[in-house]
Amino acid sequence: MSRTVTYTTGIVLLHFLVNIVHGSAHRELRIGLTPIASAFVILVVLLFPLIAMILIWTAKKQLGLILFSASMFASFVFGLYHHFLATSPDHIHSQPDTPWGFTFVLTSYALLIIEAIGSYVGVHFLRLPKQKSRAKAAP
């Protein structure tokens, strides 16, 4: 198994699991999302990374890496804005001092870190074939 497959699969599965826990905290704290935000979360945050992972395991690795990188970066920007910048019930400082509030904050930070790493890893593996091609072409 290649490093590309190993790293991206690990990131996608971890991202999915943390999102499940984060979604549970949303539900328990009754922090709703707008219909557009809900659609974004379902498609871009949850489904696109899983589809990308499947593609990375196939001959469509390049397309999978593009989808992986884009979905991780879009998820990063979405989470950064909603959890850390915008003043709303979704902000980390709006959470109660309860176990679910702590879970919400912890998973918000975890998702931000995972998505940043995922964005970097995706772009890194997209650039890797180009770097290998240049190295072979050099005298």
C-alpha positions as CSV (number, residue, x, y, z in Angstrom):
1,M,0.0,0.0,0.0
2,S,1.4,3.4,-0.9
3,R,2.0,6.3,1.5
4,T,-0.6,8.3,-0.4
5,V,-3.3,5.7,0.2
6,T,-2.2,5.1,3.9
7,Y,-2.1,8.8,4.9
8,T,-5.2,9.9,3.1
9,T,-7.3,6.9,4.3
10,G,-6.2,7.5,7.9
11,I,-7.0,11.2,7.7
12,V,-10.4,10.6,6.1
13,L,-11.4,7.9,8.6
14,L,-10.2,10.0,11.6
15,H,-12.0,13.1,10.2
16,F,-15.2,11.1,9.8
17,L,-15.1,9.7,13.3
18,V,-14.4,13.1,14.9
19,N,-17.2,14.6,12.9
20,I,-19.6,11.9,14.2
21,V,-18.7,12.9,17.8
22,H,-18.9,16.7,16.9
23,G,-22.3,16.1,15.3
24,S,-23.5,14.4,18.5
25,A,-22.3,17.4,20.5
26,H,-24.2,19.7,18.1
27,R,-27.4,17.6,18.6
28,E,-27.0,17.4,22.4
29,L,-26.4,21.1,22.8
30,R,-29.2,21.9,20.3
31,I,-26.9,23.9,18.0
32,G,-28.7,23.8,14.7
33,L,-27.4,24.7,11.3
34,T,-29.1,26.5,8.4
35,P,-30.3,24.3,5.6
36,I,-27.4,25.5,3.4
37,A,-24.9,24.9,6.2
38,S,-26.4,21.4,6.7
39,A,-26.1,20.6,3.0
40,F,-22.5,21.8,3.0
41,V,-21.6,19.6,6.0
42,I,-23.3,16.5,4.5
43,L,-21.8,16.9,1.1
44,V,-18.4,18.7,1.5
45,V,-17.4,17.7,5.0
46,L,-18.7,14.2,5.2
47,L,-19.3,12.7,1.8
48,F,-16.6,14.3,-0.5
49,P,-13.7,13.0,1.7
50,L,-15.2,9.5,1.6
51,I,-15.6,9.6,-2.1
52,A,-12.1,11.0,-2.5
53,M,-10.7,8.1,-0.4
54,I,-12.4,5.6,-2.6
55,L,-11.0,7.3,-5.7
56,I,-7.5,7.3,-4.2
57,W,-7.7,3.5,-3.9
58,T,-8.4,3.3,-7.6
59,A,-6.8,4.3,-10.9
60,K,-8.5,7.7,-10.4
61,K,-5.9,8.6,-7.7
62,Q,-5.2,12.1,-9.1
63,L,-9.0,13.0,-9.1
64,G,-9.3,11.6,-5.6
65,L,-6.4,13.8,-4.4
66,I,-7.9,16.9,-5.9
67,L,-11.3,16.1,-4.3
68,F,-9.6,15.3,-1.0
69,S,-7.5,18.5,-0.9
70,A,-10.5,20.7,-1.9
71,S,-12.9,19.1,0.6
72,M,-10.4,19.3,3.5
73,F,-9.6,23.0,2.7
74,A,-13.3,23.9,2.3
75,S,-14.1,22.1,5.6
76,F,-11.2,23.9,7.3
77,V,-12.5,27.3,6.2
78,F,-16.0,26.5,7.1
79,G,-15.0,25.3,10.6
80,L,-12.6,28.2,11.2
81,Y,-15.4,30.6,10.4
82,H,-18.3,29.0,12.2
83,H,-16.4,27.7,15.3
84,F,-13.8,30.4,15.8
85,L,-14.6,33.7,14.0
86,A,-18.4,34.2,13.7
87,T,-20.3,35.1,16.8
88,S,-23.1,32.5,17.0
89,P,-24.3,29.5,19.0
90,D,-21.8,27.5,16.9
91,H,-18.8,29.5,18.3
92,I,-16.5,27.6,20.8
93,H,-16.9,30.4,23.4
94,S,-20.7,30.1,23.3
95,Q,-20.6,26.5,24.7
96,P,-21.7,25.7,28.2
97,D,-19.3,24.3,30.9
98,T,-20.7,20.8,30.5
99,P,-19.3,17.5,29.2
100,W,-21.0,18.1,25.8
101,G,-19.7,21.7,25.7
102,F,-16.2,20.4,26.3
103,T,-16.7,17.7,23.6
104,F,-17.9,20.4,21.2
105,V,-14.9,22.6,21.8
106,L,-12.4,19.7,21.7
107,T,-13.8,18.3,18.5
108,S,-13.8,21.8,16.9
109,Y,-10.1,22.1,17.6
110,A,-9.5,18.5,16.5
111,L,-11.3,19.0,13.2
112,L,-9.5,22.3,12.5
113,I,-6.1,20.5,12.9
114,I,-7.2,17.4,11.0
115,E,-8.5,19.5,8.1
116,A,-5.3,21.6,8.0
117,I,-3.2,18.5,7.9
118,G,-5.5,16.9,5.3
119,S,-5.2,20.0,3.1
120,Y,-1.4,19.9,3.3
121,V,-1.1,16.2,2.7
122,G,-3.5,16.3,-0.3
123,V,-1.5,19.1,-1.9
124,H,1.8,17.4,-1.0
125,F,0.8,14.2,-2.8
126,L,-0.6,16.1,-5.7
127,R,2.7,17.8,-6.2
128,L,4.8,14.7,-5.6
129,P,4.5,13.2,-9.2
130,K,5.6,16.6,-10.6
131,Q,8.6,16.7,-8.4
132,K,9.6,13.1,-9.3
133,S,9.2,14.0,-13.0
134,R,11.5,17.0,-12.6
135,A,14.1,14.9,-10.8
136,K,14.2,12.3,-13.6
137,A,14.5,15.1,-16.2
138,A,17.5,16.7,-14.5
139,P,20.9,15.8,-15.9
